[in-house]
Amino acid sequence: MRRATTMAFAPRMHVYPGGRVDDCDYAARVVYSVDDERVEQLARRASADVRGLSALYACAVREIHEEVGIHLAQTDERGRLVIDPDEIPLVDHWVTPEVERMRYDVRFFVAVVPHDQDAALTTTEADGAFWIRPDEALTSRRGGDMAMLPPTEATLGYLTRFASSEEVVADARTRPVVPLLPRRIIDEDGSVRWAMVHDRTGEVLVERIDRPHTSETDGLSFPEHLQ
């Protein structure tokens, strides 16, 4: 989707359907098709506790329905949301750089859309929604035709490795996931570099990375004084 120009965060950016975890998501009753031990493992993989994992799933299912009209999960006779984590696996986790004015802690999920459903824009937060192949989206981004944030670009790059959505979902079930934080580091000599770190532990995962090309707050080029 392309976010509307009136949005306070990331206007004009091309994004996946999604949104903020709300109180209603924590209040949602969620049951899983896997045992409690597996749910606890999934929560750790999402850098959350079990309650937080359920809220993340409730949010993901709610937001994709609110924004593009797709139902990814059903409720049982007791009104509980039934989640099969093998059908909606967590695939990535990114945290907004600390230098940004507005910051988010975002999990990405993937799923195969049911064959009898299709996406249609059903939110005012975006002014367009469309399907596009990951490689075509990246080509458009590099040509300046599709503005997007670095996590979107990175996850699209991951998707280009696969020939089908089913292959993506199968790989996502076991893909290592940690909270990725691009961090601006000033060394003792005053030089500046960017590194990819584990947001929860501070462990440096990649010593040197390219600085973000786009500010997540306003969707404009990253500020010169932070490069």
PEKA-V537522 format. One record per backbone hydrogen bond with DSSP energy under -1.0 kcal/mol. NH is the residue of the N-H (numbers start at 0). CO is the residue of the C=O. If there is no record, write none. Layout:
BEGIN
NH_CO / NH_CO
END
This chain:
BEGIN
1_127 / 2_12 / 3_124 / 6_3 / 9_216 / 11_2 / 12_9 / 13_146 / 14_0 / 24_21 / 25_21 / 26_22 / 30_80 / 32_82 / 38_34 / 39_35 / 40_36 / 41_37 / 42_38 / 43_39 / 44_40 / 45_41 / 46_43 / 47_42 / 52_48 / 53_49 / 54_50 / 55_51 / 56_52 / 57_53 / 58_54 / 59_55 / 60_56 / 61_57 / 62_58 / 63_59 / 64_60 / 65_61 / 66_62 / 67_63 / 68_64 / 69_63 / 75_79 / 78_75 / 80_28 / 81_73 / 82_30 / 86_83 / 87_83 / 90_107 / 91_107 / 93_105 / 94_179 / 95_103 / 99_96 / 105_93 / 107_91 / 109_88 / 116_113 / 119_67 / 121_66 / 126_1 / 136_132 / 137_133 / 138_134 / 139_135 / 140_136 / 141_137 / 142_138 / 143_140 / 144_139 / 145_139 / 152_148 / 153_149 / 154_150 / 155_151 / 156_152 / 157_153 / 158_154 / 159_155 / 160_157 / 161_158 / 167_163 / 168_164 / 169_165 / 170_166 / 171_167 / 172_168 / 173_170 / 179_92 / 180_196 / 182_194 / 184_192 / 186_190 / 189_186 / 192_184 / 194_182 / 195_205 / 196_180 / 197_202 / 198_178 / 201_197 / 204_195 / 205_195 / 208_193 / 214_219 / 218_214 / 225_222 / 226_223
END
